[in-house]
Amino acid sequence: MQRALRLLEAVGSHADGAPAKQLAREAGLPLPTAYHLLRTLTYEGYLRRVQGVFVLGDAVGRLARDEALQNRRSKIESSLAHWRDAIGVPVYFAVYRDGEIELISVSDTPTAPAVDEWADFRETGHAHAIGQCLLSQLDDPARRDHLDRHPVRPITPYTVRDGRALLARLRTTERTQPFVERQEYALGTVCAAIPITAGSAAATMAVSLPSHQEQRLLPAVDRLRREVGQLFNSLAFSISI
């Protein structure tokens, strides 16, 4: 792997590409070894051979994008961990993308565990605060499209009963208020979510607690909401994940 990376670095140093002999010399490799690695890297898409010289291939760009993605995810995780420890509750970050609810990251501890995803979050957005908060940020046709694909169905005895009731809740909850659900997704758990919007992208942060600690829920999400501007400075990139 180290030899292959040295070859990639050598190729990257030549904007117009370089021939195998020159690359072998610059990478400090025997020519047969260099030829073998160059063929492999070309086959895998990391290099292209054009008129006798080697240039970087599309797969190198994917590597760079993957590294940037990992850096963004690391920043999200460290930010959520900060608020998890400061507030003392599990913290969630989710987005609505390509017509689906996507839970990006969850930060919890053994003493303050997150809710088990016992039913697919994407299919049960009507039943949890994260999904309700994300759906509230969509226009009415997009909401109806989502519910056509993921119909409202009972998850617990406390789940909203039908799509009409859910749409009414989404329309009437004020933009500045958190979405709160009490045992609608998981018995024994309460959850609250606040909206985060960047351009046309919908996102949310949420906290959860055991239902016997419900008195802590609103103070916890209110603190998160008050400080979300500062937090969002470190999360703004995450909308592009």
Secondary structure, DSSP 4 states (H G I P E B T S, - for coil): -HHHHHHHHHHHT-TT-B-HHHHHHHHT--HHHHHHHHHHHHHTTSEEEETTEEEE-HHHHHHHHHHHHHHHHHHHHHHHHHHHHHHTS-EEEEEEETTEEEEEEEE-BTTBPPPP--S-TTTTGGGSHHHHHHHHTS-HHHHHHHHHHS----SSTTS--SHHHHHHHHHHS-TTSPEEEESSSSTTEEEEEEEEEETTEEEEEEEEEEGGGGGGHHHHHHHHHHTHHHHHHHHGGGGG-
